[in-house]
Amino acid sequence: MKKGVIYILTNPSFPSYVKIGYADDVDARVNQLNSSSAVPFSFHTYATLEVENRCSDKYVHNLIDMMRPELRSVEKNNIGKITRQREFFRMEPDEAYDVLEQIAGLTGGKLTLSDETKNETEEKKVAAIEMGKFQDTLNARRNFWSQLIDYANKNSRYVELFSTERKASQDHWLNFACGSKYAHIALTVNTRHNGIAVEFYIPKHKALYSKLEQNRKEIENDLGFECEWQPLEDKNASRIIIRNELGDFRKFDDKTRNMAFEWLIDKLVVMRTVFAKYY
């Protein structure tokens, strides 16, 4: 006897449903379904279970109906009689797969995830890992800025210039007013540059940047250190930045973290004081 398969199909046209049916040739069945112009997107094979009986899919339907009758796609008339019942079930593909997996355990039939599903599953795993890493980084940023704020609030020079009512964020930067509505000072942590930085950032005022650059020698003399001057010709913004390659902020020990805090606060205070002379 020729073997057929019970299949699980998905379709982005109705993402909350899966189609569970039988086919002698699942590829031919999918092609047949996809030849219809009534559905905007294509069906995709999620998994198949080899079976000997053409009616095997009905047993799966009955099993789901017995356990969760509300999952079946049905239409009823005005007196509640079912007039249309289809092979569609409101469930996640992996839930349908679990049902077939139990049946495969009883029948010994070969249960197969499609290559597309395997790739998608692997991509989801990778995405979940990356998302977890990203969330860890967001939490690390918030923790870093929270500790920096606590540290800064004990610095008398900082308290004279900035509010002590500042909240930590998950961004890789923390902005501070600089006395000009056209610019601000940002403290940054950057894993790509493997360090920390302080920058005088001018979002949309090239004239202010030009004015400051004309006084570059005097400004850097007052600052006590040299900066990178970045006109950012392809953007509306400009920046003047100093970096410190202390390493990945997420891996700082207590000593390195305190060094970073001291350096960031010192440069912030100096920049706030010096640049204000040249607006």
Secondary structure, DSSP 8 states (H G I E B T S, - for coil): ---EEEEEEE-TTSTT-EEEEEESSHHHHHHHHHT-SSSSS--EEEEEEEES-TTHHHHHHHHHHHH-GGGEEEEE-TTS-EEEEEEEESS-HHHHHHHHHHHHHHH---EEE-HHHHHHHHHHHHHHHHHHHHHHHHHHHHHHHHHHHHHHTT-HHHHHHS-S-----SSSEEEEE-S-TT-EEEEEEETTTTEEEEEEEESS-HHHHHHHHHTHHHHHHHHTS--EEE--TTSS-EEEEEEE----GGG--HHHHHHHHHHHHHHHHHHHHHHGGG-
